[in-house]
C-alpha cells in the first residue's frame, strides 16, 4: 500500500514539475481596439442646374437654381477589432 501511494505521489510530482518550473518572460502586451467602419462617398445628380424666368415685384427676373445632388455612402471596410501594442500592466 505504501509503495502504491509513494508511486502515485512520485508520478504526480514528476508530471507537474515541468509545469511548475516554467517561468516565462513577457515579450509584448497588446490591447483589443475597435476600429470603426470606413466609408467612401459619391454623389448622384438629381436635378441639373438651370435658369428660369420668374415674375417678382412687378418685373421679370432671371433666377439661377443650382444643381441638386444626392450623397451616396459606400462601406469600404466594416468595423473590426485589432491588436494594438500597449504598455504591460503588472
PLY file of the C-alpha trace (Angstrom):
ply
format ascii 1.0
element vertex 90
property float x
property float y
property float z
element edge 89
property int vertex1
property int vertex2
end_header
0.00 0.00 0.00
2.83 2.38 0.89
4.52 1.57 -2.40
1.35 2.43 -4.36
0.89 5.75 -2.54
4.58 6.60 -2.94
4.47 5.65 -6.64
1.34 7.78 -7.20
2.95 10.73 -5.40
6.10 10.36 -7.50
4.10 10.15 -10.73
2.05 13.27 -9.90
5.11 15.33 -8.95
7.07 14.08 -11.97
4.37 15.24 -14.40
3.62 18.50 -12.57
7.25 19.57 -12.07
7.84 20.85 -15.63
4.64 22.90 -15.48
5.53 24.42 -12.11
9.15 25.12 -13.09
8.24 27.16 -16.21
8.77 30.86 -15.69
8.04 32.62 -18.96
9.18 36.10 -19.84
6.70 38.74 -21.04
7.75 39.87 -24.50
4.94 42.27 -25.53
1.44 43.28 -24.48
-1.50 44.14 -26.74
-4.92 45.71 -26.20
-8.04 44.89 -28.18
-9.08 48.09 -30.02
-12.26 48.69 -32.05
-11.74 50.30 -35.46
-14.98 51.80 -36.82
-16.18 51.12 -40.34
-14.75 53.25 -43.14
-16.93 54.71 -45.88
-16.48 56.17 -49.33
-18.84 58.86 -50.53
-20.01 59.70 -54.02
-22.73 61.93 -55.38
-25.50 61.38 -57.89
-27.05 64.21 -59.88
-30.77 64.50 -59.12
-31.56 67.77 -60.91
-29.22 69.75 -63.16
-28.61 73.44 -62.54
-30.86 75.68 -64.61
-32.10 79.25 -65.11
-35.75 80.29 -65.06
-37.62 83.50 -65.67
-39.85 84.49 -62.76
-42.14 87.41 -62.13
-41.16 89.16 -58.85
-42.06 92.63 -57.55
-43.57 93.73 -60.84
-40.64 92.75 -63.04
-39.24 89.73 -64.83
-36.19 88.23 -63.08
-33.85 85.54 -64.35
-33.16 83.15 -61.42
-30.35 80.57 -61.24
-31.15 77.28 -59.49
-28.00 75.29 -58.63
-27.75 71.55 -59.31
-29.12 69.13 -56.70
-27.07 66.07 -55.75
-27.77 63.05 -53.57
-24.87 61.78 -51.46
-24.34 58.02 -51.67
-22.44 56.20 -48.94
-20.47 53.00 -49.69
-18.91 50.95 -46.88
-15.32 50.14 -47.89
-14.39 48.20 -44.76
-16.65 47.02 -41.93
-15.82 47.75 -38.30
-13.42 45.29 -36.68
-11.08 44.74 -33.74
-7.30 44.94 -33.99
-4.50 44.19 -31.54
-2.57 47.38 -30.75
0.70 47.27 -28.84
0.32 48.76 -25.35
2.34 49.09 -22.18
2.15 45.99 -20.00
0.13 46.15 -16.80
1.67 44.20 -13.94
0 1
1 2
2 3
3 4
4 5
5 6
6 7
7 8
8 9
9 10
10 11
11 12
12 13
13 14
14 15
15 16
16 17
17 18
18 19
19 20
20 21
21 22
22 23
23 24
24 25
25 26
26 27
27 28
28 29
29 30
30 31
31 32
32 33
33 34
34 35
35 36
36 37
37 38
38 39
39 40
40 41
41 42
42 43
43 44
44 45
45 46
46 47
47 48
48 49
49 50
50 51
51 52
52 53
53 54
54 55
55 56
56 57
57 58
58 59
59 60
60 61
61 62
62 63
63 64
64 65
65 66
66 67
67 68
68 69
69 70
70 71
71 72
72 73
73 74
74 75
75 76
76 77
77 78
78 79
79 80
80 81
81 82
82 83
83 84
84 85
85 86
86 87
87 88
88 89
